[in-house]
């Protein structure tokens, strides 16, 4: 088995110099580094990850917690985080919580107890700020997609409120005057922001604020949120449904169509995220697109900056970066059915 001593002998340097070249904790000349790397290649030496971690104080491992990897949005976010992390020489440990608070706390605790350098956290059912601090201590943390109110950790989120407003204005321009909203149950800031933007635009236009029905951020959540109200939607001349994510929108469409409601002839339905399933649904889903890969990449960039700054310590208001969103109009939204416009 090839050792550091063998590499040192081949490179003509001391074993200590080889250790410095591997860990980066002490500066060595470029010529020495080149000799060490060439000797490693010639001998087939692979540095021990454990030894490197002990020498550098880092594991080069980052934790990532997301609510639902089966949701394409979070799968794309995971890809963005992983690609950016690997580009910077880090590996990623992935945990999924299923929007379950107990699992969220469990994985946060597990991540803290494992040898990871930092955490990218897309909250699904987040603990309070004080609980989060108690669990993670001083572990470097970046929030992505979802904010935790009161946290001093940097966050990277989409412009959810503007996205909700865009969808409302789109529907209003098509003559819709009565709508309902399907929102996430629990305390998801992103859902609340989207709903607020939508309802505010509706009332600014002089219309009655749409009622809000809640369910899980899944297709089944969309079905269960809309199902009890289908008869009243028709009776109350409702012509539009806004779901706070695409999965809820697609679930709602399936439930509505099973009850004989035609989309978009009877009801226009719009979502948020622009997942692939919405692009291939029939009718294709009108939605708001987020730059998901950019969210993941920016989160890793911020976390690595923390890891590279030994003096970093959060203080004062958290850095909050908001990425723009775009409206994507497809066939699930259409002019309000005749006789229902004003």
Order of alpha helices (4+ residues) and beta strands (2+ residues): alpha-alpha-alpha-alpha-beta-alpha-beta-alpha-beta-alpha-beta-beta-alpha-beta-alpha-beta-alpha-alpha-beta-alpha-beta-alpha-beta-alpha-beta-beta
